[in-house]
Amino acid sequence: MDSRDRFSEASGRYAAHRPGFPGELIDWIVAEGALAPGARIADIGCGTGIATRLWAARGFDVIGVEPNQAMLAQARSAGDETYQEGEAADTGLPGGAFALVSAAQAFHYFELGPTLAEWRRLLAAGGSCATFWYRIAPSPIKSGFKDLRRRFGSQSGHYRTPKNAIVETLRARPEVSGLRSATFPYAQLLDRAGWHGRIFASSRMRHAGGEARLEAEIDSLFDRYSDGNRLRIPLEATAMVWGIV
């Protein structure tokens, strides 16, 4: 499946059940990128607008760019931020106009060479690039989640740059300069329905809904690791900021 279409079926669950990002991560990017109040930001691969809304809430002039119409519809229904259809390497945005070009959670799908060339075109003088993403921190919950995806989900194999290789891959790119990174721990709290939704918001689980055995195992994990009402999922978010020469 084309990575641009991976979340079409799960766009509603993605909007409802995927976690956001900690405020400390946004603070760090703002500081590292020396972003002035109201600076223009392009949020590439914005999905349902989770990061776009975070930037807008800080008062930045942000536009979200996303190729998937189902995801764009979810983003537009969640607020009055500005969105347009486009891709990482072909955004359709004006050149030299942005203090920050950023991608949250989608960067591992992008083809790096064309993407970095497009982002260089978009940046104003002195501008920066950023990417950030979350993963479930090492824990019994992560092991259980991975086991469910292994046994019930579809195979992935569509990542251009796996998340665990992004830092090293970018450091090796000749056009990337001054790369910095930081990691921030946080957590997502979910009730039972939210836990089910979070499982099916994974792209790898898009074909597995409605299987009674899977539903029972999702419940079993909730019963095993929750306090009876809420399940705490430990997360860690990694952020990177760099320039392009």
N, C-alpha and C positions, 0 to 999 in steps of 0.2 A: 504493500500500500504506500502511496505517495505520502510523505510526512505532512504535507499541507492538508491532507484529508483525515489524518489519524483521529482527530477529536470531533469529527462531525456528529457522530452518533452520541457522544458523551458530553456535548457542549453544555447542556443544562446541568448535569452532575458536576462538571468541572467548575462552572460558575458558583454552584451552591456549596461545594464540599472541599475544593482545593484550598490549602492554607495561603495566607498572605506572607509578608516578610516583616521582621522586627524593625522597629523604628531606628535602632542603633545602626543597622545596615544602611538605611537611607541617609542617616546623619554622616556616616563614614564616606559614602560616595559624594555627598554634597561637599564635604571638606576636602577630600582628595582631588575632586574635580574643580575646586575653587568656584563653585556655581554662585553667581550673583542672584539676589532675589528676582523672581520673575523670569529667569533665564529660559530660553527655548530648549525643549528636550524632545527628541524623537524616540519613542518606545517601540522597538521593532519586534515583530512576532508577539504582539500584545495579547493575543488570545481573547479572553473574556474581559480584559481591561483591569486585572488585579493591580499590576504595577502602574498602569496609566493613572488610576485613581489615587494611588499613593503619591505620585508626583504632583498631581493636581491639588491634592489636599495640602501640600506644602507651598502652594502658590506659584508653581512653575507653569509656564506656557507649554503644555505638552500635547503632542499628537500621537495617537496609537496607530500602528500600521500592522495589518494582519491579512493573510491571503485567504483564510477560511471564512466563508460567509456565515456559517452557523455560529462560529465563535464571535464574529463581528456583531451579529444580531444580539447575542447575550451582552456584549460590552455596551452597545448602544442603549439597551433597555435598562442598564444599571445606573445611568447618570447622564449628565449633559457634556461630558468630555468630547473632544473631537477625534474622530477615527476615519481612516480611509483604507481601502484595499491596496495591498502592495506586498512585495517580498523583500527579504533581507538584502538581496543584491540588486533589486530593482524597485525601490520604494515609491518612486513618483514624486518625491519631495524636492523642494528647491535646494540647490547647492549653496554651500557656505552660509547656512542659515541657523545652525544649531550649536549651542554650547556643549551639549552632551547628546551622544547617540548611544542608546542602551538597549539591552535585551535581557529580559528576565525569563528564565526557565526554558527558553526556546533555542538558545545559542547552539546547543549540541546538534541541532538539525541543519544548521547553515553550512553552506560550502564556503570555506574561509577566504580563499583568494578573491573571488568576486564580491563577497560581503565586505571585506576590509576596504576594497577599492571604492565601493559605493559609500561606505561610512566616511572615508577620507573626503569624498566629494561633498558630503552633507555638512561636515564640520566647519564652523567659523574659525577664524584664526585663534589659536590658543585653546581650542575645544578638546574635549576628551571623549573616550569611549568607555563603556562599562558593560559588564554582564554580571548577573547574579542568579543563583539558583539554590534550591533547598534539596536536601535528602533526609530520609529518616535516619537518625543517628543509630549507631550500633546498639542493639537491644533485642530482647526476645520478640518484641512487636515487629521489628524489622525482619527478623528471621521468619516469623509467621507470615508476614506479607509476601516476602520473596517466595516462600514455599507455595502459597496460593497462586501466585503468578506463574510459577514453574509448572504446576499441575493443571491449572484451569485456564490460563491465559494464552494468548497468541505469542509467537516469537517476535522479537523486535528486529534487530539487525539493520535498522534504518538510520542510526546515528552517524552523522558525518564525523563528529569529534565527541567520543564518550566523555561524560562529565569528569571522570577521574583523570582525563588526559588534557583538559582544556588549558590548565596553567602551563604545562610543559610545551604544549603545541603552540600557544601564543608566544611564549618566550623565544621560541625558535624562529618566529616569523621576522624577516628583516625589516618590515615596515612598522613593527610594533616597538614602541619605546616607553621606557619608564614604567613598566608594568608593576603594579602593587596588588596585593591580595590580602583578604582578611576573612575570618570565619566567625559566625555568631550563633550561639546556641539559643534555641527557644522551643516552644511546644505548641501543639494543637490539641484542644480538648473537644471531644466528640461524644454525643450520645449514641445510642445503638443505631438509630436511623442514619445519623451522620457518618458512623463508621462504615455501614453498608454503602452509603453514597461515595465515601472516599475510596473504597476499594474499586468501585465501578467507574470512578473518574480517572482511573489509570488507563492509558492508551492500550496497554497489553490485555486489559480485561474487557474490552469492548464487546466481545462476542459471548461472554460467559454469563450474562444476566439471566435469571430465571431458572438456573439449575438448582434443584432442591438441595443437592449434596453440598454445593458451594455455599449456598445461603446458610446451611447448618454450620459449616466450618467457620464462616465469618462470625456467626453468633458465638461459637465456641471460643474463638480468640477474644471476643469482647468479654465474655464471662470470666475468662481466665485472667485477664490483665486489667480490667476496669475496677472501679470502686463500687460497681453495681449500677451506677448512673452515668458516669463519665469515664471515657478512656483517654489517657494522656499519651499522646504520641510525641516522643522526643525528636526534635528536628535540629538540623544544623544548616545554616545558610552561608554560602561562600560568595564573596563579591570580589570583582576585579576591576581596576581602573587603569587605562593606558592611553598613550598618545599614538598618533600615526604620523610617520614621516614620509 
